[in-house]
């Protein structure tokens, strides 16, 4: 549940990125963001905790992280309280962001990956000077990563499915993400109809 994905909106309701539940909880507990529910209600931290306790009682499907005396509903969308994005930006090259860019899909065989099963493959192996950069790192399943090993891609028999580029949080990216992982609540905030960003 902590690896579920959460859409992050800026103060003007524009999508700015996707984080996991851990990242969303961090932002809400720091009071940098509020939670938005499926009915467009906005909740500050204490309000969301009260709302979560109530929802657990009336809705068996409501997902929540629980402690002895409290509950925190797993949000689908959060909104930043003070940040307004002026233009889409490029993300830092990390494992999480590479997996998001590659839509949790092995870039060699195409199978769907979970965070725990995914590996990052260096197209030019580290043993040959390859670095962790957007042009040199891809999401890979363990089998393909092991098959490639420290070989050059041309010697491995593997072929990349996509061109390598940085992850930029723009409408093109959100369109691709929503076509791969449909989310009815997100579609409302992304202006998506029938898989297309309006």
Backbone bond lengths (Angstrom), bond angles and torsions (degrees), N, CA, C in turn:
res aa  C-N    CA-C-N  psi(-1)  N-CA   C-N-CA  omega(-1)  CA-C   N-CA-C  phi
1 X - - - 1.448 - - 1.528 111.08 -
2 X 1.341 117.23 -33.65 1.465 119.94 -178.82 1.524 112.60 -68.67
3 X 1.339 117.19 -18.08 1.460 120.42 178.34 1.516 112.44 -94.63
4 X 1.364 118.34 -0.39 1.471 119.96 173.54 1.517 108.65 -55.68
5 X 1.336 116.42 153.45 1.457 119.88 -176.83 1.520 111.53 -99.20
6 X 1.316 114.43 143.78 1.460 122.46 -176.70 1.528 108.00 -126.71
7 X 1.326 116.06 130.74 1.461 121.63 176.92 1.523 109.34 -79.76
8 X 1.333 116.38 132.95 1.467 121.92 178.40 1.526 108.52 -109.41
9 X 1.328 115.56 125.73 1.465 121.90 177.37 1.523 109.13 -107.80
10 X 1.340 115.97 151.47 1.458 117.67 172.36 1.537 109.04 -83.57
11 X 1.301 116.42 -179.30 1.470 121.91 -176.15 1.533 112.44 -58.71
12 X 1.347 116.74 -24.68 1.469 121.99 179.60 1.527 112.62 -96.22
13 X 1.321 116.85 17.96 1.473 123.31 177.73 1.525 113.16 66.92
14 X 1.316 118.66 22.48 1.460 121.86 175.57 1.520 109.15 -93.81
15 X 1.347 118.44 136.15 1.467 119.89 179.44 1.523 110.60 -66.36
16 X 1.345 115.94 134.71 1.465 119.31 -179.92 1.517 112.94 -120.04
17 X 1.334 118.04 -24.21 1.466 119.90 178.13 1.511 110.16 -176.92
18 X 1.317 115.23 177.17 1.461 123.43 175.15 1.524 106.53 -123.28
19 X 1.328 116.38 133.93 1.465 121.21 177.06 1.525 108.40 -127.77
20 X 1.338 116.81 167.50 1.453 119.11 172.49 1.532 108.95 -85.08
21 X 1.332 116.46 174.52 1.468 120.50 -176.80 1.527 110.82 -60.24
22 X 1.325 117.17 -37.26 1.475 120.00 177.58 1.525 110.59 -56.56
23 X 1.341 115.64 -48.02 1.459 120.55 -179.76 1.519 111.93 -63.07
24 X 1.332 116.66 -38.64 1.473 120.70 179.04 1.524 110.34 -66.30
25 X 1.343 117.05 -44.28 1.463 120.95 178.70 1.526 110.21 -59.65
26 X 1.322 116.51 -43.26 1.453 121.23 178.93 1.534 110.48 -57.11
27 X 1.329 116.60 -47.08 1.466 120.30 -178.48 1.528 111.87 -66.31
28 X 1.338 117.34 -39.46 1.465 120.45 -179.22 1.527 110.45 -70.57
29 X 1.348 117.84 -43.36 1.462 120.10 -179.31 1.525 112.03 -68.73
30 X 1.326 117.65 -28.16 1.467 121.07 174.73 1.518 111.80 -77.95
31 X 1.337 115.65 -4.37 1.458 122.82 -176.75 1.526 112.37 62.39
32 X 1.336 115.55 30.19 1.459 121.14 173.94 1.524 110.43 -91.43
33 X 1.358 116.35 -15.23 1.467 120.82 -178.19 1.525 109.76 -145.82
34 X 1.331 114.91 158.52 1.455 122.61 173.32 1.524 108.51 -117.53
35 X 1.318 116.52 163.70 1.466 122.13 179.08 1.522 108.75 -94.25
36 X 1.334 116.17 139.68 1.471 121.46 172.11 1.523 107.24 -114.22
37 X 1.328 117.55 130.42 1.465 119.26 178.42 1.527 110.55 -93.26
38 X 1.324 115.62 -177.96 1.466 121.03 -175.48 1.533 112.98 -66.97
39 X 1.327 117.66 -14.35 1.467 121.57 177.89 1.530 112.07 -101.59
40 X 1.325 117.42 16.30 1.470 124.13 178.30 1.530 113.78 69.69
41 X 1.331 117.93 15.36 1.461 120.71 175.11 1.519 109.09 -77.93
42 X 1.331 116.73 138.64 1.465 121.60 179.80 1.524 108.42 -106.41
43 X 1.355 115.24 132.60 1.460 121.38 -176.97 1.518 110.34 -124.63
44 X 1.338 116.40 130.25 1.457 120.48 166.91 1.526 107.40 -76.84
45 X 1.313 117.33 171.92 1.462 122.47 -172.95 1.527 113.51 -50.88
46 X 1.326 117.72 -58.43 1.475 120.75 -176.40 1.527 111.58 -62.46
47 X 1.334 116.71 -37.73 1.463 120.43 177.67 1.526 110.82 -64.13
48 X 1.342 116.39 -40.39 1.467 120.51 -179.20 1.531 110.95 -66.98
49 X 1.318 117.05 -38.49 1.462 120.13 178.05 1.533 110.01 -64.16
50 X 1.331 117.80 -44.55 1.472 120.71 176.58 1.531 111.06 -61.95
51 X 1.326 115.83 -45.14 1.469 121.05 179.05 1.539 110.62 -61.29
52 X 1.327 116.17 -41.55 1.467 120.85 -179.92 1.525 111.51 -61.43
53 X 1.330 117.07 -43.84 1.473 120.98 178.19 1.524 110.88 -58.73
54 X 1.330 115.99 -43.14 1.468 120.70 179.27 1.529 110.79 -65.81
55 X 1.342 117.03 -46.24 1.469 120.86 -177.01 1.523 112.22 -62.42
56 X 1.335 116.88 -35.98 1.464 120.33 179.37 1.530 110.25 -60.35
57 X 1.328 116.23 -37.83 1.468 120.59 -178.47 1.525 112.59 -68.95
58 X 1.341 117.24 -34.04 1.465 120.13 -173.05 1.530 114.25 -105.47
59 X 1.315 117.48 -12.43 1.467 120.45 -175.86 1.522 110.22 -133.74
60 X 1.327 116.19 104.66 1.478 121.56 -178.16 1.531 112.29 -64.78
61 X 1.335 117.71 -23.12 1.465 121.94 -178.10 1.535 112.90 -84.70
62 X 1.326 117.35 -10.53 1.462 121.32 -176.13 1.524 110.03 -67.33
63 X 1.325 116.39 121.92 1.461 121.51 -178.71 1.516 109.79 -87.89
64 X 1.332 115.27 129.94 1.466 119.50 -179.21 1.510 110.45 -148.02
65 X 1.326 115.24 149.81 1.454 122.52 170.22 1.520 105.70 -91.04
66 X 1.326 117.57 131.82 1.461 120.25 -172.73 1.521 111.52 -121.31
67 X 1.327 113.51 147.91 1.464 120.99 169.39 1.526 105.89 -122.11
68 X 1.305 117.98 -174.28 1.461 121.64 -177.39 1.524 111.25 -57.73
69 X 1.321 117.32 -43.82 1.466 119.14 -173.91 1.529 113.99 -122.08
70 X 1.320 117.73 12.57 1.455 118.97 -175.86 1.525 110.74 -147.88
71 X 1.309 114.64 170.60 1.468 121.12 175.96 1.520 108.09 -149.21
72 X 1.329 115.62 147.31 1.451 121.59 178.05 1.516 106.51 -131.32
73 X 1.347 115.90 107.67 1.458 120.13 179.63 1.513 111.59 -60.79
74 X 1.334 116.06 139.48 1.463 120.89 178.76 1.529 107.79 -73.92
75 X 1.331 117.33 112.99 1.467 119.37 -176.89 1.521 111.43 -76.00
76 X 1.314 115.29 156.70 1.453 121.20 173.07 1.530 110.22 -103.40
77 X 1.357 115.06 -30.89 1.466 121.52 -179.12 1.524 108.36 -138.97
78 X 1.341 115.84 137.13 1.463 120.47 171.10 1.525 108.09 -126.85
79 X 1.330 115.15 157.29 1.465 120.54 -179.91 1.522 109.07 -125.50
80 X 1.326 115.85 128.84 1.460 120.85 179.04 1.521 109.36 -69.13
81 X 1.313 116.41 141.71 1.461 120.49 -173.70 1.526 113.26 -79.46
82 X 1.322 118.07 -33.27 1.462 119.79 -172.65 1.522 114.78 -127.28
83 X 1.318 118.59 -9.40 1.464 120.57 -172.68 1.525 111.30 -91.42
84 X 1.342 116.15 133.08 1.457 122.76 171.84 1.526 107.04 -122.60
85 X 1.331 116.01 122.75 1.467 120.23 -179.41 1.525 109.71 -82.43
86 X 1.317 115.93 124.91 1.469 119.99 -178.74 1.527 111.37 -81.63
87 X 1.314 117.51 -36.41 1.465 121.74 177.21 1.526 108.46 -153.96
88 X 1.339 118.09 152.84 1.463 119.78 178.69 1.525 110.42 -57.40
89 X 1.327 115.40 143.36 1.456 118.65 -176.51 1.523 111.17 -123.16
90 X 1.317 114.38 157.82 1.466 121.64 177.32 1.519 108.67 -82.65
91 X 1.328 116.31 138.52 1.458 121.08 179.52 1.514 112.18 -85.70
92 X 1.310 115.03 161.41 1.460 122.09 173.86 1.530 107.84 -70.06
93 X 1.313 117.71 143.49 1.461 122.52 -179.05 1.536 109.71 -80.16
94 X 1.346 115.88 100.90 1.468 123.11 177.23 1.521 108.33 -131.51
95 X 1.335 117.28 168.72 1.463 120.18 178.28 1.529 110.58 -56.81
96 X 1.329 117.40 -48.31 1.467 120.52 -178.72 1.522 111.59 -58.45
97 X 1.322 116.83 -44.22 1.466 120.00 -178.16 1.524 112.40 -72.22
98 X 1.326 117.79 -32.83 1.469 120.30 175.39 1.529 109.30 -64.64
99 X 1.335 116.99 -42.51 1.463 120.17 178.40 1.525 110.90 -63.64
100 X 1.325 117.33 -40.10 1.465 119.95 177.06 1.529 110.90 -65.09
101 X 1.327 117.07 -45.78 1.472 119.60 179.10 1.527 110.66 -57.29
102 X 1.340 115.82 -43.09 1.465 121.11 -176.95 1.529 112.18 -87.46
103 X 1.341 116.88 9.06 1.464 123.75 175.62 1.526 112.48 54.92
104 X 1.336 115.39 37.78 1.467 121.61 178.00 1.529 111.56 52.39
105 X 1.332 115.11 45.73 1.459 121.70 -179.61 1.523 108.14 -132.07
106 X 1.348 116.22 133.43 1.461 120.10 176.04 1.519 108.59 -60.73
107 X 1.319 116.99 127.91 1.459 121.51 -176.11 1.525 112.69 -81.57
108 X 1.342 116.75 2.92 1.460 120.65 175.30 1.526 111.67 -108.67
109 X 1.342 117.40 -52.19 1.476 119.60 -176.26 1.524 113.09 -104.17
110 X 1.339 117.59 -15.01 1.456 120.89 175.41 1.512 116.41 88.53
111 X 1.343 119.00 1.02 1.475 117.84 -178.43 1.526 110.55 -72.15
112 X 1.342 114.78 153.52 1.460 122.02 178.69 1.522 108.64 -74.85
113 X 1.334 116.84 140.44 1.461 122.21 -176.48 1.519 110.80 -119.05
114 X 1.321 116.16 148.53 1.464 120.52 166.95 1.527 106.31 -98.00
115 X 1.326 116.45 165.33 1.461 119.07 -179.15 1.532 110.97 -58.63
116 X 1.333 116.11 -42.39 1.461 120.27 -177.12 1.517 114.06 -68.72
117 X 1.340 117.07 -31.24 1.468 120.66 -178.12 1.527 112.85 -88.63
118 X 1.316 117.20 -16.26 1.460 120.46 -174.51 1.522 111.54 -77.81
119 X 1.314 114.48 146.43 1.468 120.79 170.86 1.528 107.31 -124.23
120 X 1.300 115.70 165.93 1.465 121.10 174.32 1.519 107.18 -110.13
121 X 1.327 115.66 124.50 1.461 120.25 178.04 1.519 109.17 -103.29
122 X 1.326 115.20 138.19 1.462 121.37 174.42 1.526 106.80 -91.94
123 X 1.330 117.68 117.54 1.462 121.96 -178.24 1.529 109.13 -56.81
124 X 1.331 116.79 -51.04 1.473 120.75 167.78 1.522 104.32 -92.60
125 X 1.328 118.01 112.92 1.472 120.32 -173.27 1.527 113.00 -55.97
126 X 1.310 114.92 150.41 1.471 120.01 177.66 1.518 111.14 -58.95
127 X 1.341 116.03 -34.17 1.471 119.19 -179.77 1.530 111.91 -65.38
128 X 1.343 116.84 -15.88 1.466 121.45 177.78 1.529 111.64 -110.77
129 X 1.328 116.04 19.10 1.463 120.72 175.64 1.521 115.20 95.24
130 X 1.332 117.52 3.59 1.465 120.59 -179.82 1.522 111.66 -67.33
131 X 1.305 116.24 140.13 1.473 122.73 -177.17 1.524 110.12 -111.19
132 X 1.337 115.83 165.44 1.459 121.34 174.08 1.523 107.81 -82.65
133 X 1.343 115.81 91.18 1.455 122.70 178.67 1.520 108.21 -133.60
134 X 1.327 116.34 163.29 1.463 120.23 179.92 1.513 112.17 -59.55
135 X 1.315 118.41 -32.26 1.469 121.89 -177.84 1.527 112.62 -84.38
136 X 1.343 117.16 -5.60 1.456 119.08 -174.63 1.531 113.76 -127.93
137 X 1.320 119.31 2.86 1.464 120.37 -175.92 1.525 109.89 -127.35
138 X 1.333 115.65 136.14 1.469 120.79 179.58 1.525 110.08 -138.28
139 X 1.334 114.46 154.89 1.469 120.33 171.67 1.521 107.63 -71.08
140 X 1.333 115.03 137.67 1.463 119.63 -177.69 1.522 109.87 -146.79
141 X 1.321 116.43 145.96 1.468 119.74 170.98 1.531 107.35 -75.77
142 X 1.306 116.39 163.46 1.472 120.28 -178.45 1.535 111.86 -62.80
143 X 1.339 116.69 -39.31 1.466 119.68 -178.52 1.523 111.53 -61.84
144 X 1.335 116.92 -47.38 1.471 119.68 179.99 1.529 111.15 -66.81
145 X 1.333 116.97 -39.49 1.459 120.13 179.18 1.528 110.25 -63.19
146 X 1.332 116.40 -42.56 1.471 119.71 177.98 1.529 111.35 -66.48
147 X 1.338 116.70 -39.57 1.469 120.27 179.21 1.525 110.76 -61.53
148 X 1.324 116.25 -42.67 1.465 120.02 -179.15 1.525 111.10 -72.73
149 X 1.333 115.72 -41.07 1.459 119.65 179.47 1.513 112.01 53.09
150 X 1.323 117.31 -131.37 1.466 121.24 -178.94 1.532 111.87 -101.31
151 X 1.339 115.98 20.27 1.474 119.77 178.52 1.528 110.08 -83.65
152 X 1.338 114.94 157.66 1.463 119.86 168.19 1.515 107.22 -67.91
153 X 1.312 116.24 153.55 1.459 119.88 -178.32 1.528 111.50 -59.40
154 X 1.324 117.76 -35.81 1.467 121.23 -179.55 1.529 111.98 -66.15
155 X 1.330 117.60 -25.02 1.468 121.36 179.86 1.524 112.70 -93.00
156 X 1.317 117.47 -7.47 1.466 120.42 -172.80 1.521 113.72 -91.90
157 X 1.330 117.34 -17.82 1.464 120.52 -175.27 1.523 112.85 82.84
158 X 1.332 117.69 2.04 1.462 122.05 179.30 1.524 110.09 -97.26
159 X 1.328 115.94 152.40 1.462 121.70 178.76 1.524 108.09 -129.91
160 X 1.323 116.57 135.12 1.466 121.02 177.22 1.518 110.45 -70.94
161 X 1.320 116.61 138.10 1.466 122.08 -179.94 1.524 112.81 -80.30
162 X 1.342 117.73 -27.79 1.464 121.38 -175.14 1.521 110.94 -135.48
163 X 1.329 115.32 158.33 1.462 120.64 171.75 1.524 108.15 -70.94
164 X 1.299 116.38 147.04 1.456 120.88 -178.61 1.520 110.23 -93.26
165 X 1.306 115.52 125.22 1.461 121.06 178.66 1.520 108.23 -146.51
166 X 1.314 117.95 163.42 1.464 120.28 178.53 1.530 111.60 -66.13
167 X 1.319 115.77 156.66 1.463 121.65 173.13 1.525 107.75 -81.80
168 X 1.326 115.84 115.83 1.464 122.05 176.34 1.520 106.36 -116.67
169 X 1.336 116.16 127.21 1.464 121.64 -177.03 1.526 109.69 -80.57
170 X 1.326 116.93 77.91 1.465 121.22 178.87 1.529 109.35 -124.54
171 X 1.320 116.73 178.76 1.469 119.55 -176.86 1.528 112.32 -63.44
172 X 1.323 118.16 -32.09 1.472 119.51 176.62 1.524 110.40 -59.62
173 X 1.324 115.61 -44.07 1.469 118.52 179.17 1.528 110.85 -63.98
174 X 1.329 117.59 -49.16 1.462 120.03 -177.97 1.528 111.07 -62.39
175 X 1.324 118.31 -33.43 1.468 122.20 176.18 1.540 109.27 -62.60
176 X 1.321 116.17 -48.61 1.476 119.81 179.05 1.520 110.98 -60.99
177 X 1.333 116.02 -44.07 1.462 119.86 -177.87 1.529 110.80 -62.84
178 X 1.333 117.16 -45.54 1.472 120.66 -177.92 1.519 112.58 -69.39
179 X 1.321 118.06 -27.84 1.463 118.61 176.36 1.533 110.44 -72.11
180 X 1.323 116.64 -30.90 1.479 120.89 179.08 1.530 111.50 -83.35
181 X 1.329 117.51 -39.33 1.469 122.76 -177.13 1.528 109.14 -127.72
182 X 1.327 117.92 79.56 1.470 119.83 -178.79 1.528 111.97 -59.11
183 X 1.317 115.96 137.39 1.458 121.95 178.15 1.530 106.76 -143.53
184 X 1.328 115.67 111.59 1.463 120.67 -174.16 1.529 112.41 -60.69
185 X 1.327 117.57 -38.06 1.470 120.03 -179.87 1.525 110.06 -68.33
186 X 1.333 117.21 -44.61 1.462 120.43 179.73 1.522 111.44 -60.41
187 X 1.334 116.81 -38.29 1.464 120.43 -175.86 1.523 111.44 -56.29
188 X 1.319 116.91 -34.88 1.467 120.41 -179.72 1.527 111.44 -62.54
189 X 1.327 115.71 -38.06 1.465 120.26 -176.35 1.530 112.62 -87.22
190 X 1.321 116.24 -19.17 1.459 119.93 -179.12 1.520 112.35 -95.58
191 X 1.333 117.00 -5.25 1.463 119.42 -177.09 1.508 111.81 67.33
192 X 1.343 116.80 35.30 1.455 121.06 -177.51 1.522 109.40 -95.00
193 X 1.344 115.71 129.00 1.463 121.67 173.16 1.503 107.23 -129.77
194 X 1.322 116.76 128.34 1.470 121.54 179.32 1.528 111.72 51.83
195 X 1.335 116.06 40.17 1.458 120.77 176.29 1.523 114.75 80.18
196 X 1.343 117.42 3.27 1.469 119.99 -178.65 1.505 110.94 -118.11
197 X 1.328 116.24 137.00 1.463 121.05 175.92 1.516 107.97 -75.45
198 X 1.349 117.24 128.77 1.458 122.54 -177.80 1.523 110.54 -85.11
